[in-house]
Amino acid sequence: MLLRNYINSLLIVITLIFSSVLTAQNIDFNNGKKYTIGDIVVTGDTNFSPQTVVAYSGLTKGETIIIPGEEISNAIKKLWNTNLFSSIDIYLTKVVQDSAYLEINLIDLPELNDVKIQGVKKSKIDAIKKENKLDKGAKVTENLITTTRNYLTNKYKKEGYLNTKVTVNTTAVTDSIQKSRVNMLVYIDKGDKVKIDEINFIGNDKLSDKKLRKAMKNTKQKNPIRILKRSKFIRADFKEDLVSVIDKYKENGYRDARIITDTIIINDIGTINLDIKLEEGEQYKFGKITFVGNSVYTDQYLHSILRIKEGATYNGVELRKRIADDTKPDAIDLTNLYQNNGYLFSTINPVEVSADGNVIDMEIRISEGKPAYFNTVSVTGNDKTNDHVIYRELRTKPGQLYSKSNVIRTIRELGQLGFFDAQQLTPNIKNPNPNEGTVDIEYQVVERGSSQIELQGGYGGGGFIGTLGLSFSNFAIKDLFKKEAYKPIPMGDGQNLALRLQASRFFQTYSFSFAEPWLGGKRPTQLSTSISHTKQFLYNPQTRNADKSRRFNITGISFGLAKRLREPDDYFTLSQAVSFQHYNLKNYNTGLFTFGNGFSNNLSYTVGLSRNNLYTDPIFPEGGSSFSVSAKLSLPYSVFNDTDYKALKDERDSLDPTVAADFARIGEIDQERYKWLEFYKVKFKGDWYTRIVDKLILKSGLEFGFLGAYNNDRGVIPFERFFLGGDGLGNYSLDGREVIQLRGYPNQSLSSQDGGTIYNKFSLELRYPITLGAQAKIYGLTFIEGGASYDEFRDYNPFTLSRSAGFGIRIFMPAFGLLGIDFGHGFDALPGETQKNGWETHFIIGQQF
């Protein structure tokens, strides 16, 4: 009997040990024997209390179990699943009658004490620790080590480091703490980036190697003259480019083209070759294309949208785009045709019904479904901006027929407000109900700072210049006298308010402006007003200071209305403004005017037509265009003021300005000529944004301006002129001048001393974003541009330009606006010089080009 019990106990222990090693296998428990657990003890190298361990195991004292059996196996599994132990054994220590006494022997997994990462920049270490969860106190499992090694190896291989090797070593920590702890050393050997020496295609007769390589947008072979795309190998990009190669064949009618193999050949010089073996197949053409299931639109109309004719070379890529172009949300395709007219639940599927003689007949099968109507329209995320400011911009209303184009337009309008992060504007379609024909939509917005502070100081014009500017683009003037609304200022009604003070020893400028974009609250009609006052003091060369008894003051006020039009489309805006400036000179004799005492008045009317359909983000538009044409007109005073300006002109021409008496008389004549300014001014500006690839954007621009006179005897006024060159920033404007930016040349250096009456400018700029985050938008740019300024129209030649090229960077932060720096190289000489201008550095504040 004793011998039999001993043998049984020995067999149970052997079985338990065996089961602890093979816990993942299925074991036949039919031959076990029932026991009552007499006691459970916990041994081994563990810091967990016995009660905790037993609780983890699921075994309890007094429980009836089968040994060997499923209960012991499950206990071991539960302990393994905690990921707390490196070794788990359960022993049957003794059997007393029907009672079994168990021992759970454990060894804790070591905890991570410290991690050192070598082989990468210090700035990358924290991110690596976070990505791999290498936190102090983490349990160091074999899985953690393996996962870390594999993650880092794959990470750098994706970046072109194909020879990356990662080693992970652990060493035990010996100290007074009882816990098992280890230090980890992760060494990353990235090696050199693997460059592609050659990309070879095998089996291509129909399309040339050059054409196929061009189709691969991201994977390029070595070329010393290529700048934008380098020849590094990244596997994910390569796989994507293989799809582009097949798409190129499909565009040319070879719908059966396929890649048989793609092989990487490692060269001795540390580069690789890519061999791509192809099977081109036969070229196909489109046969008959018929529409099935359409009742809303006729076959003829659908064919006009599809724009594919029978007999054309088969192009599977273009066919897919004509049905649904995923790259352009506002594309002219069949899906948008239906979805822009309410058929949200429509489906369109092209089906090949015949391919005889390499001619493919197709059916475009359409399931139109019910028209969908908006049930509820809501906005979330606006904590500062009042609901009515957002809802008045929405093109989607409850009960309105669903239109995808209206959803896209709404996103654009919300982005153009400037109150929200344009990159995070999201329309969420909710609760679509094809049976009822209803759908809900929620616009999710993320607010960003819409107020800007300008506080700067600098040296210029012979002295220190200080500027304080406050700009609030989401102001609420109705809450101006509500104490609780100041957080820190009244906000939320979408109004614009700006204050600006600028001063130095030689001038002072004060300005205030206010704009209400929805006058009356029913239509987008903007009311704007501004008031400004400038004081200019004459420089005293003896004291090198300002003589405040000799001054030139300008006081101005303007009122404007801008109304969004419905025709030709509602991207157009008609604006009108009336402005008045009073110029007052007191003992202010300079070369700018022939009279030192006197005044001039400028009462003018400005009318402008503009169209702006730029894409959502106003800081970094990725498409669209904007243009404006305007005319600024004064009254033709010479028609009705009975002044003989020809006689005055003849008298002025007969005088000698070097004779004091004659010069004084010239001043009197000019005071009479410029008492009320008479002129007309026409300007045009257009900008177009085109996506080249990814987020590489080409901005092309054109500008033109002309200042003319109604009466040639009265002449063109010395005010309102154009000054070309430099960064385009004007600290102050004494005479209504317009400063036109043209980088690569000093400020205002490309116009004559009195300014030009006509100018033109052409520009091309490539932009690519570094980040478009909510806190800061940063993008780099390169540019080429040219322009010229002319004193008279007879000198105008649009092809005689001062040319420049360069590069720069822009940083937009909500609190400070747009900041940047440009380095421009002027290829032509300044007026009066013979050597090209060369490099200029321009600091950009608050401008967008």
ABEGO torsion letter per residue (X at the ends): XAAAAAAAAAAAAAAAAAAAAAAABBBBAAABBBBBBABBBBBEBBABBAAAAAAAAGBBBGBBBBOBBAAAAAAAAAAAAAGABABBBBBBABBBEABBBBBBBBBBBBBBABBBBBGBBAAAAAAAAAAAGBBBGBBBBAAAAAAAAAAAAAAAAAAGBAABBBBBBBBBBBBABABBBBBBBBBBBAEBBBBBABBBBBGBAABBAAAAAAABAABBBBBAABAABBABBBAAAAAAAAAAAAAAAAAAGBAABBBABBBBBBBAAGBBBBBBBBBAEBBBBBBBBBBBGBAABBAAAAAAAAGBBBGBBBBAAAAAAAABBAABAABBBAAAAAAAAGBAABBBBBBBABABGGBBBBBBBBBAEBBBBBABBBBBGBAABBAAAAAAABABBBGBBBBAAAAAAAAAAAAAAGABBAAABBBBBBGBBAAAGBBBBBBBBBBBBABBBBBBBBBBGGBBBBBBBBBBAABBAAAAABAAABOABBBGAGBBBBBBBBBBAABBBBBBBBBBABBGGABBBBBBBBBBBBBBBBBBAAAGBBBAABBBBBBBBBBBBBBBBAOABAABBBBBBBBBBBBBBBGBBBAABABABEBBBBBBBBBBBBBBABBABAABBAEEBBBBBBBBBBBBAAAAAGBBAAAAAAAAAABBAABAAAAAAAAAAAAAAAABBBBBBBBBBBBBBBBABEABBBBBBBBBBBBBBABAAAEBBABGBBBBEEAGBBABBAAGBBBBBBBGBBBGAABBAAEBABBBBBBBBBBBBABABAABBBBBBBBBBBBBBBABAAABBAABBBBBBEBBBBBBBAAAEBBBBBBBBBABBBBGBABBAEBBBBBBBGBBX
